[in-house]
Amino acid sequence: MNRDHTTADLAALIGSRICHDLISPIGAIANGLELLSMSGRPSGPELDLISDSAGNAGARIGFFRIAYGAAGAQLMTRSEVSGILGAVTAGTRLLTDWQPADPQPRRDVRLAFLAMQCCEYALPYGGVITFSLSDHWQISGRADTVNADAGLWDSLTDPDTQTEVTAATVQFALLARLARQEGRDLSTSATEESVTIRF
C-alpha cells in the first residue's frame, strides 16, 4: 500500500469510487425510462418525476466526480465542462458562464468546480457564477444578495483559521488543501454583490 497518499488524495479516491459505483444504476434507470417511452406506454406525472430525478442525480454525480474525485493531467473540453455545469444547474436559480475556450486540465477544472461551490454557498438566492482564465483562474459569483461567511472565506487563504467544517462547507476545506498541495496560491474578495476566488 502506498503510504505517501495524503488525506486529500484518499478523499478524492473515495469520491471517485462512490461516483463510479452510483453512475451505473442511475444510468440504468434513465435507460429503462427511455425504453418505456419508446414502447408506446402512456407516461404520467409519476414517470416524469422519476425521469427528472434520475437526470438530476446523474448530473450531480457527474459534477461530484470531477469536484471530489481523483484528477490527473487529462484535458476537458469546453463542451464537456459546459455540459456538466448546465446539467447540474438546470432547474435551479444558479447560472454559470464557463469562458475558457481551450481544453483545460482536469485538476484545474476540479479546483474551479470546488471554487464554484464555495461561491454558490454565498449566493443563497442564486446568481451567476463566471469562470475566466488569463494569467490565473478567476471564479466569481454575482447576485443581489451575497452572504459570505468571513470564517469560511478566511480559511481559504489562512490555514490557521479556526472554523467548523460541515458536510455543507467541506468544499472550502478541500479547495484550500488541494490548492496548497498543487502549489497554487488562493486569493479571495467579497463585496455586497459578489464573491471571487483566484488561483
Long-range contacts (C-beta under 8 A, 24 or more apart in sequence): 6-177, 6-181, 7-177, 8-174, 8-177, 8-178, 8-181, 9-70, 11-68, 11-174, 12-68, 12-69, 12-70, 12-71, 13-69, 13-70, 15-64, 15-65, 15-67, 15-68, 15-69, 15-70, 16-65, 16-68, 16-69, 16-70, 19-61, 19-64, 19-65, 19-68, 19-69, 20-65, 22-57, 22-61, 23-58, 23-61, 23-62, 23-65, 26-54, 26-57, 26-58, 26-61, 27-58, 29-54, 30-54, 30-55, 30-58, 55-87, 56-90, 56-91, 58-87, 59-84, 59-87, 59-88, 59-90, 60-88, 62-87, 62-88, 63-87, 63-88, 63-113, 66-106, 66-109, 66-110, 66-113, 67-110, 67-113, 67-114, 67-117, 67-171, 68-174, 69-110, 71-105, 71-106, 71-107, 71-109, 71-110, 72-106, 72-107, 73-105, 73-106, 73-107, 74-105, 74-106, 75-103, 75-104, 75-105, 75-106, 76-103, 76-104, 76-105, 76-106, 76-109, 77-103, 78-102, 78-103, 81-109, 85-116, 92-126, 93-125, 93-126, 93-127, 94-120, 94-123, 94-126, 94-127, 94-128, 94-129, 95-126, 95-127, 95-128, 95-129, 96-128, 96-129, 96-130, 96-131, 97-128, 97-129, 97-130, 97-131, 98-131, 99-130, 99-131, 99-132, 99-133, 100-131, 100-132, 100-133, 104-133, 107-182, 108-137, 110-178, 111-137, 111-175, 111-178, 111-179, 111-182, 111-184, 111-199, 112-137, 112-139, 114-171, 114-174, 114-175, 114-178, 115-139, 115-175, 115-197, 115-199, 116-141, 117-171, 118-152, 118-153, 118-156, 118-171, 118-172, 118-175, 118-195, 118-197, 119-195, 119-196, 119-197, 121-149, 121-152, 121-168, 121-169, 121-171, 121-172, 122-146, 122-147, 122-148, 122-149, 122-153, 122-190, 122-195, 123-147, 123-195, 136-198, 136-199, 137-198, 137-199, 138-196, 138-197, 138-198, 139-196, 139-197, 139-198, 140-194, 140-195, 140-196, 140-197, 141-194, 141-195, 141-196, 142-193, 142-194, 143-193, 143-194, 144-193, 146-190, 146-191, 146-192, 146-193, 146-194, 146-195, 148-190, 148-195, 153-188, 153-190, 153-195, 156-186, 156-188, 156-197, 157-186, 157-187, 157-188
